[in-house]
Amino acid sequence: MMADISKENKGIEKNIKGKPDTEKAALVQEVARMKATQLELLHKKTHQDLINAAYKAADELKIAPWVLIRAAGWGNFTEDRGALYKGEHIDDIDTLTEEQKEALMGVLGMRSGWELIKKVK
């Protein structure tokens, strides 16, 4: 598991153009810390909070809310709206497009975090 994370970080670092290795590594670490903090905050949100965020993000994207909810894998959230979210970070949901991730993170108050994440992609 640790080797996989190390390989992933090296791949991310290669994608940051024009930065010395120490700056790249620092940026990767900063993004990892930020995402961990954001995930803690996301895990304090209820399913209803995320449904509401999906509706607002879908409105920004001019798509039907259920397209976004299903793409995120949240179709079952209506069954227990008060449950706390236990899923992964928005950026780590592979079934969402980059545009959908950005919209959701913006609605959830994490737009500046998204800008930082994009630097290491």
MODELLER restraints for C-alpha pairs under 7 A, 6 or more apart:
rsr = mdl.restraints
at = mdl.atoms
rsr.add(forms.Gaussian(group=physical.xy_distance, feature=features.Distance(at['CA:9:A'], at['CA:28:A']), mean=6.91, stdev=0.5))
rsr.add(forms.Gaussian(group=physical.xy_distance, feature=features.Distance(at['CA:12:A'], at['CA:120:A']), mean=5.63, stdev=0.5))
rsr.add(forms.Gaussian(group=physical.xy_distance, feature=features.Distance(at['CA:12:A'], at['CA:121:A']), mean=6.07, stdev=0.5))
rsr.add(forms.Gaussian(group=physical.xy_distance, feature=features.Distance(at['CA:13:A'], at['CA:24:A']), mean=5.51, stdev=0.5))
rsr.add(forms.Gaussian(group=physical.xy_distance, feature=features.Distance(at['CA:13:A'], at['CA:25:A']), mean=6.59, stdev=0.5))
rsr.add(forms.Gaussian(group=physical.xy_distance, feature=features.Distance(at['CA:13:A'], at['CA:28:A']), mean=6.97, stdev=0.5))
rsr.add(forms.Gaussian(group=physical.xy_distance, feature=features.Distance(at['CA:13:A'], at['CA:120:A']), mean=6.81, stdev=0.5))
rsr.add(forms.Gaussian(group=physical.xy_distance, feature=features.Distance(at['CA:15:A'], at['CA:120:A']), mean=6.50, stdev=0.5))
rsr.add(forms.Gaussian(group=physical.xy_distance, feature=features.Distance(at['CA:15:A'], at['CA:121:A']), mean=6.47, stdev=0.5))
rsr.add(forms.Gaussian(group=physical.xy_distance, feature=features.Distance(at['CA:16:A'], at['CA:24:A']), mean=6.54, stdev=0.5))
rsr.add(forms.Gaussian(group=physical.xy_distance, feature=features.Distance(at['CA:16:A'], at['CA:119:A']), mean=6.64, stdev=0.5))
rsr.add(forms.Gaussian(group=physical.xy_distance, feature=features.Distance(at['CA:16:A'], at['CA:120:A']), mean=5.81, stdev=0.5))
rsr.add(forms.Gaussian(group=physical.xy_distance, feature=features.Distance(at['CA:28:A'], at['CA:120:A']), mean=6.62, stdev=0.5))
rsr.add(forms.Gaussian(group=physical.xy_distance, feature=features.Distance(at['CA:31:A'], at['CA:116:A']), mean=6.77, stdev=0.5))
rsr.add(forms.Gaussian(group=physical.xy_distance, feature=features.Distance(at['CA:31:A'], at['CA:117:A']), mean=6.19, stdev=0.5))
rsr.add(forms.Gaussian(group=physical.xy_distance, feature=features.Distance(at['CA:39:A'], at['CA:89:A']), mean=5.53, stdev=0.5))
rsr.add(forms.Gaussian(group=physical.xy_distance, feature=features.Distance(at['CA:42:A'], at['CA:85:A']), mean=6.72, stdev=0.5))
rsr.add(forms.Gaussian(group=physical.xy_distance, feature=features.Distance(at['CA:43:A'], at['CA:84:A']), mean=6.17, stdev=0.5))
rsr.add(forms.Gaussian(group=physical.xy_distance, feature=features.Distance(at['CA:43:A'], at['CA:85:A']), mean=4.95, stdev=0.5))
rsr.add(forms.Gaussian(group=physical.xy_distance, feature=features.Distance(at['CA:43:A'], at['CA:86:A']), mean=5.66, stdev=0.5))
rsr.add(forms.Gaussian(group=physical.xy_distance, feature=features.Distance(at['CA:44:A'], at['CA:84:A']), mean=6.13, stdev=0.5))
rsr.add(forms.Gaussian(group=physical.xy_distance, feature=features.Distance(at['CA:44:A'], at['CA:85:A']), mean=6.87, stdev=0.5))
rsr.add(forms.Gaussian(group=physical.xy_distance, feature=features.Distance(at['CA:45:A'], at['CA:84:A']), mean=5.66, stdev=0.5))
rsr.add(forms.Gaussian(group=physical.xy_distance, feature=features.Distance(at['CA:45:A'], at['CA:85:A']), mean=5.83, stdev=0.5))
rsr.add(forms.Gaussian(group=physical.xy_distance, feature=features.Distance(at['CA:46:A'], at['CA:81:A']), mean=6.61, stdev=0.5))
rsr.add(forms.Gaussian(group=physical.xy_distance, feature=features.Distance(at['CA:46:A'], at['CA:82:A']), mean=5.44, stdev=0.5))
rsr.add(forms.Gaussian(group=physical.xy_distance, feature=features.Distance(at['CA:46:A'], at['CA:83:A']), mean=5.32, stdev=0.5))
rsr.add(forms.Gaussian(group=physical.xy_distance, feature=features.Distance(at['CA:46:A'], at['CA:84:A']), mean=4.25, stdev=0.5))
rsr.add(forms.Gaussian(group=physical.xy_distance, feature=features.Distance(at['CA:46:A'], at['CA:85:A']), mean=5.50, stdev=0.5))
rsr.add(forms.Gaussian(group=physical.xy_distance, feature=features.Distance(at['CA:47:A'], at['CA:77:A']), mean=5.42, stdev=0.5))
rsr.add(forms.Gaussian(group=physical.xy_distance, feature=features.Distance(at['CA:47:A'], at['CA:81:A']), mean=4.83, stdev=0.5))
rsr.add(forms.Gaussian(group=physical.xy_distance, feature=features.Distance(at['CA:47:A'], at['CA:82:A']), mean=6.03, stdev=0.5))
rsr.add(forms.Gaussian(group=physical.xy_distance, feature=features.Distance(at['CA:47:A'], at['CA:83:A']), mean=5.76, stdev=0.5))
rsr.add(forms.Gaussian(group=physical.xy_distance, feature=features.Distance(at['CA:47:A'], at['CA:84:A']), mean=6.06, stdev=0.5))
rsr.add(forms.Gaussian(group=physical.xy_distance, feature=features.Distance(at['CA:47:A'], at['CA:85:A']), mean=5.75, stdev=0.5))
rsr.add(forms.Gaussian(group=physical.xy_distance, feature=features.Distance(at['CA:48:A'], at['CA:81:A']), mean=4.77, stdev=0.5))
rsr.add(forms.Gaussian(group=physical.xy_distance, feature=features.Distance(at['CA:48:A'], at['CA:82:A']), mean=6.34, stdev=0.5))
rsr.add(forms.Gaussian(group=physical.xy_distance, feature=features.Distance(at['CA:53:A'], at['CA:104:A']), mean=6.45, stdev=0.5))
rsr.add(forms.Gaussian(group=physical.xy_distance, feature=features.Distance(at['CA:53:A'], at['CA:107:A']), mean=5.91, stdev=0.5))
rsr.add(forms.Gaussian(group=physical.xy_distance, feature=features.Distance(at['CA:53:A'], at['CA:108:A']), mean=6.54, stdev=0.5))
rsr.add(forms.Gaussian(group=physical.xy_distance, feature=features.Distance(at['CA:54:A'], at['CA:65:A']), mean=6.17, stdev=0.5))
rsr.add(forms.Gaussian(group=physical.xy_distance, feature=features.Distance(at['CA:54:A'], at['CA:68:A']), mean=6.34, stdev=0.5))
rsr.add(forms.Gaussian(group=physical.xy_distance, feature=features.Distance(at['CA:54:A'], at['CA:69:A']), mean=6.20, stdev=0.5))
rsr.add(forms.Gaussian(group=physical.xy_distance, feature=features.Distance(at['CA:54:A'], at['CA:104:A']), mean=6.43, stdev=0.5))
rsr.add(forms.Gaussian(group=physical.xy_distance, feature=features.Distance(at['CA:55:A'], at['CA:65:A']), mean=4.94, stdev=0.5))
rsr.add(forms.Gaussian(group=physical.xy_distance, feature=features.Distance(at['CA:56:A'], at['CA:107:A']), mean=6.78, stdev=0.5))
rsr.add(forms.Gaussian(group=physical.xy_distance, feature=features.Distance(at['CA:57:A'], at['CA:103:A']), mean=5.10, stdev=0.5))
rsr.add(forms.Gaussian(group=physical.xy_distance, feature=features.Distance(at['CA:57:A'], at['CA:104:A']), mean=5.35, stdev=0.5))
rsr.add(forms.Gaussian(group=physical.xy_distance, feature=features.Distance(at['CA:57:A'], at['CA:107:A']), mean=6.21, stdev=0.5))
rsr.add(forms.Gaussian(group=physical.xy_distance, feature=features.Distance(at['CA:58:A'], at['CA:64:A']), mean=6.07, stdev=0.5))
rsr.add(forms.Gaussian(group=physical.xy_distance, feature=features.Distance(at['CA:58:A'], at['CA:65:A']), mean=5.05, stdev=0.5))
rsr.add(forms.Gaussian(group=physical.xy_distance, feature=features.Distance(at['CA:58:A'], at['CA:68:A']), mean=6.46, stdev=0.5))
rsr.add(forms.Gaussian(group=physical.xy_distance, feature=features.Distance(at['CA:69:A'], at['CA:75:A']), mean=5.87, stdev=0.5))
rsr.add(forms.Gaussian(group=physical.xy_distance, feature=features.Distance(at['CA:71:A'], at['CA:95:A']), mean=5.61, stdev=0.5))
rsr.add(forms.Gaussian(group=physical.xy_distance, feature=features.Distance(at['CA:71:A'], at['CA:96:A']), mean=5.74, stdev=0.5))
rsr.add(forms.Gaussian(group=physical.xy_distance, feature=features.Distance(at['CA:72:A'], at['CA:93:A']), mean=6.54, stdev=0.5))
rsr.add(forms.Gaussian(group=physical.xy_distance, feature=features.Distance(at['CA:72:A'], at['CA:95:A']), mean=6.22, stdev=0.5))
rsr.add(forms.Gaussian(group=physical.xy_distance, feature=features.Distance(at['CA:72:A'], at['CA:96:A']), mean=5.95, stdev=0.5))
rsr.add(forms.Gaussian(group=physical.xy_distance, feature=features.Distance(at['CA:90:A'], at['CA:101:A']), mean=6.13, stdev=0.5))
rsr.add(forms.Gaussian(group=physical.xy_distance, feature=features.Distance(at['CA:91:A'], at['CA:101:A']), mean=6.10, stdev=0.5))
rsr.add(forms.Gaussian(group=physical.xy_distance, feature=features.Distance(at['CA:102:A'], at['CA:111:A']), mean=6.90, stdev=0.5))
rsr.add(forms.Gaussian(group=physical.xy_distance, feature=features.Distance(at['CA:102:A'], at['CA:114:A']), mean=6.32, stdev=0.5))
rsr.add(forms.Gaussian(group=physical.xy_distance, feature=features.Distance(at['CA:105:A'], at['CA:111:A']), mean=5.49, stdev=0.5))
rsr.add(forms.Gaussian(group=physical.xy_distance, feature=features.Distance(at['CA:105:A'], at['CA:114:A']), mean=6.74, stdev=0.5))
